[in-house]
């Protein structure tokens, strides 16, 4: 019950941020300025999130920032999409049916090119032991929902920061 409420709050916050981003892009000067910043910063991104509204909202935010976004609704599907697309960055929900985000990270890191992707845990849990568990599973970043757009942008601008960057 608390998990569902946190996810609903996260979706609502992401929708608010998406609305702000869309408004910014509607303003001609801001849109021209944003487009000028895109060359060389476009990333191939994977979003693995079982909550459809949260997944769609994050996808739209990332696409509005000029990124190529692929998505999956659970960990197993996420692994298939990861192998097919070889993203630069993957945003992975921790609590999912099937394999959770921790297992997703361990499996990706065990693959031959599994160190080439920046893995970002998305979760409602932000205690030090939660962050440590993410780090041990192979995540580079641990973001607590609702995620601020600035945190997403900082990770995407930074590129690969292996091993386990302390951003966020």
C-alpha positions, 0 to 999 in steps of 0.5 A, spaced: 500 500 500 505 504 501 509 502 495 503 504 491 502 511 494 509 512 493 509 510 486 503 514 485 506 520 488 512 519 483 508 519 477 505 525 479 511 529 480 514 526 474 508 529 470 509 536 473 516 536 471 514 533 464 509 539 464 514 544 466 519 541 460 513 541 455 512 549 457 519 550 456 520 547 449 513 551 447 517 558 448 521 559 441 528 562 445 528 556 450 527 551 445 532 554 440 537 554 446 535 547 448 536 544 441 543 548 440 545 544 447 543 537 444 549 535 439 554 530 442 549 529 448 544 525 445 544 518 449 541 511 448 537 510 454 533 504 457 527 505 462 525 499 465 519 500 470 513 496 471 508 502 473 506 504 466 505 511 468 511 512 471 515 509 465 511 513 460 512 519 464 520 518 464 520 516 457 517 522 455 521 527 459 528 523 456 525 524 449 524 531 450 531 532 452 533 529 445 535 522 447 533 515 444 529 511 449 527 504 449 523 501 454 521 495 458 515 493 463 519 488 467 526 485 468 526 480 463 524 484 458 529 489 460 534 484 459 532 483 452 531 490 450 538 491 453 542 486 449 538 488 443 539 496 444 546 496 448 544 503 451 549 508 454 544 509 460 539 504 463 534 507 469 532 501 472 526 500 477 528 496 483 521 493 485 519 489 479 515 482 478 520 477 476 527 479 477 528 485 481 532 491 479 538 488 483 538 482 479 537 485 473 544 489 474 548 483 476 546 480 470 548 486 466 554 486 469 556 479 468 555 480 460 561 481 456 559 488 455 556 489 461 561 495 464 559 499 458 552 502 461 551 506 466 546 503 471 541 508 475 537 505 480 530 508 481 527 506 488 522 509 493 528 507 498 534 512 500 537 509 506 544 508 506 543 500 506 539 501 500 544 505 497 549 500 499 545 494 496 544 498 489 552 499 489 553 492 491 549 489 485 552 494 480 548 500 480 552 506 478 547 511 481 541 510 486 536 515 485 530 516 490 523 517 487 520 522 485 526 523 481 528 531 480 529 532 473 536 535 474 538 529 477 536 525 471 540 531 466 546 531 471 547 523 470 546 524 462 551 529 461 556 526 465 556 520 461 559 513 464 562 514 470 564 507 472 565 505 478 559 507 482 559 514 481 556 518 488 552 523 484 545 523 487 
